[in-house]
Amino acid sequence: MPKAAMRQADQSVNGLFAALGVDAGSLPRTRPLYRRIVALVEDGIARGRMAAGFQLPPERDLAAALAISRATVVSAYRELEARGLVRGYVGRGTFVSARPDAASAPFAWRGKMAASVLQFTDTTVRDLVRAAGDPSVVSLAAGVPALDCFPAAPFHRAVNHVLATQAASAWCHGPTEGMPRFRDALAHRFGGDAEHILVLAGAQQGLDLLARCLIDRGDAVVVDRPGYLGAIQTFRNAGARLVGWDVAAADLDELEELLLRYRPKLIYTNPTNQNPTGSTMPVRTRRELLELAARYRVPIVEDDTYRELGITGPPPPPSLFTLDEGHEVVIRINSFSKMLAPGLRLGWISAVRPIVDQLALIKQVVDPHTQNLSQLVVCDLVENGTLDAHLATLRAEHRRRRDAMVHALRQHIPAAQLHYSVPDGGMYLWCRLPPAISARAVQERARRESVMVLTGEPFYVDQGGDHQLRICYTAQPAPRGAQAARTLARCIAAAAHAPADAPATMRVV
Ligand SMILES: Cc1ncc(COP(=O)(O)O)c(C=O)c1O
């Protein structure tokens, strides 16, 4: 063996023994020998001496170092792989993949999982939705409308009506694209063409389908900065390179530079009552954005989920989808989560036919079609005017909640400690803390007092958000919201006096 190769082999074998805290000579020669190697490596992984990603020496090198046959090492590595503890990659080597887990014997399940899913480690959304339904937590974190305004009686009547008149349709399978009557009602109320609608189990499903449909690993995607955390997570998990476009500046020259530099596969934006900032893109910027997207042939995914939630100010400008008259570059996502209730899991996508057809082909394998009963019931509510009456009630209540939250924050928190603009719509106050106060420290203190808010970090595709908080003002009735604001005031004051607070280990708590 050439000298350099020998040195490398020694290093790799020594690395293993150093990690295990043993040396080759001390390896007991109990038989079968391969079991002994398995036990040693398993123990080293269990004790955390070799973390996921640690590379084991090549079989030949380990065999030479231990003066045993290569077949013995191969058997040991196979056994470790069968137990899910290591994984071999042709041409790259063998790597530790998971720790042994007593609860999941006979093997470590994580080690059996596809490499592509092991990156799904961010628990933000799961923690958010769990806390939103936990009565012991006052959640200002998840984006939830005033659910106590939900039109329960008309909903009840619509369920009875559907079951009395269309039970067969409700219980049968339905088309993947969605129930024809529902697609007609959506097109009629929200614009577009019924044939160009795909009904979804929520907007988040639409983002997932679009990521699968349009993104290859390494493709660049331009995303609002700050932008919706669920979109960021979905595009990131699809392997996209995320590039932020500053929402506050909405500078088209900057966007053009990004298009030239990164050649993105798509632009994702939430231009109306944006999550998290509450800002709305002016119509002129919308037209320029469309012109740019058409010129560079980059599709726009317009997330229009907050369009109906304007509470003050003029009505929002037309959607990018509406302004894009030939519907050439814009794909629009929408949802009833913010208009009615997130628990319904009901949304839709409007796009050109080839996109709708392909998305339906992808959807059918994960979710053959969206639940018929909720489609038919919500269809009734759209058709009989309940939805529009409810939206009027919701806007008035959201306005009350926004004003009560702003009043309580102003009353209890010095202006220098919390900056925000009062939004004209949406659901959030996007707040900035002074540089000396960490958002995580405030979040952690609030959690200890059973109040949940989000820090700014998950809304950025790059660094940012350490000193920002997102407060959902719509989720709690005004008195409860005001109470939570008092708690936040205490937490901010305490964090200001103890800036080196232990950081929270979880992003969402
Ligand atoms: C901008 C935006 N898009 C999509 C979603 C997801 O909505 P759905 O509940 O319909 O999946 C949310 C939820 O917070 C959101 O804020």
PDBQT file of the ligand as one rigid body, heavy atoms in Angstrom, charges set to zero:
ROOT
HETATM    1  C1  LIG A 601     -49.358  32.420   4.231  1.00  0.00    +0.000 C 
HETATM    2  C2  LIG A 601     -49.908  31.089   4.598  1.00  0.00    +0.000 A 
HETATM    3  N1  LIG A 601     -50.075  30.166   3.650  1.00  0.00    +0.000 NA
HETATM    4  C3  LIG A 601     -50.550  28.951   3.936  1.00  0.00    +0.000 A 
HETATM    5  C4  LIG A 601     -50.896  28.605   5.214  1.00  0.00    +0.000 A 
HETATM    6  C5  LIG A 601     -51.393  27.210   5.491  1.00  0.00    +0.000 C 
HETATM    7  O1  LIG A 601     -52.763  27.183   5.487  1.00  0.00    +0.000 OA
HETATM    8  P1  LIG A 601     -53.608  25.842   5.616  1.00  0.00    +0.000 P 
HETATM    9  O2  LIG A 601     -54.084  25.765   7.021  1.00  0.00    +0.000 OA
HETATM   10  O3  LIG A 601     -54.715  26.012   4.642  1.00  0.00    +0.000 OA
HETATM   11  O4  LIG A 601     -52.731  24.691   5.246  1.00  0.00    +0.000 OA
HETATM   12  C6  LIG A 601     -50.744  29.531   6.246  1.00  0.00    +0.000 A 
HETATM   13  C7  LIG A 601     -51.066  29.175   7.623  1.00  0.00    +0.000 C 
HETATM   14  O5  LIG A 601     -50.712  29.830   8.571  1.00  0.00    +0.000 OA
HETATM   15  C8  LIG A 601     -50.229  30.806   5.931  1.00  0.00    +0.000 A 
HETATM   16  O6  LIG A 601     -50.046  31.733   6.873  1.00  0.00    +0.000 OA
ENDROOT
TORSDOF 0
